[in-house]
Amino acid sequence: MFICNEKGNGLSTTTSLNADSTIFYSPNIATPPLTLLWKKVRKSLHTEIEDFNSSQSVNPAIYVCSPIFDKNNRLSGMVTLEIALQAINNIMIEKNLPNGLGQTGETYLVGSDSLIRNDSRFRTHSAYKTKVKTQAVLNALAGKNGTERIRDYRNIKVLSSYDKLNIPGLNWVIVAEMDYREAIIPIYKIRNQTIGISLAVALVLCIFIFFFSRRITQPIIKLKEAATRVGQGKYDNLLEVRENDEIGALTESFNQMTEQLQAKDQELRKERLKRMRSVFDGQEQERQRISRELHDGLGQLLIAIKLKLETLIHTDRSKFIYLTNQIKDMFDHTIDEIRSMSNDLMPAVLNEFGLVTALRNLCDEISERHKIIVALNQIKYRIISVKKPKHIYTASLRKLLSMLQNMPKHAKQV
């Protein structure tokens, strides 16, 4: 610190500002930077700052000078403070990693002459020697501020923040930079953490969805398998109702349907057995009827023919022709009986001309055989003119045949 009178003659000087500092009387302290600075102060009567100039190539520094006024408010002297380069370096250079500058971060000051005002972190003794004309410095000198990704004075890609210092008398800018690769490490770290957390959440979510979907789909799969077994006719596997929800209600309904189908199936089986018994009974009755007709009708005729033939051997010639005619009539009757039995089994006229013609022929045959009047009502039979399956016609004809054959046997004369 320097103190001088109003004419710029030195009065005292000290190298430190503390309680133990020593003040020296030094009348010859004027140097070109100080002389120029004192002239500015005497002229403006305000605090002035003198930046580095070329005459300070050995010990570069900046000076701050303020006027001293007496009680009459007249200039009586000036006090000047010298700020050395080391003081600026102590403020600007920071190598403590936890403070945020990391391995490649630095802050530096740049003047209007593009010279750096403090030593670089990467280049020793660079203050007032290294020129920095990066885009950040140019923007800051133009009065702009911001953060950009640029190349620094080392031609390395960095993330740079810049602004202009608001100090009267100094046209300085401040720049804070960090290598882009190091600056985005936290971003990559956050990205990786986010991806990791997302994957973990997705995995947990997938596991949850898997078990939750199984809880929903497993009963549906069991219902499908049970439906397949029911379709195959297996009704003995009822499903257990575990949940009191829509699927549980569906399972209960399916079990009820299965039980109903099982009951219907049992009823159908019983009905089928009844029908099979009816068929067997009908066949047995038909066999008995045919056997009875063969025995009572055709059998008796054949026995009678046999007896007539045996009698014919011992008969004289006068009765031979008579017996022969009787045997011939018996053969004709036997042929008619066989034809009648054949028609009873399956009338040929039924296949050729239909049920109506077969019934009319049957009525005519019964009338002729038993000498009674049997007629087919021409109005009533219209309902049977509708085409139906063949087995229905056959069964109907047999029933009517049985009724018509039994009528003459059990009818009473009136």
Disulfide bonds with the S-S distance in Angstrom:
none
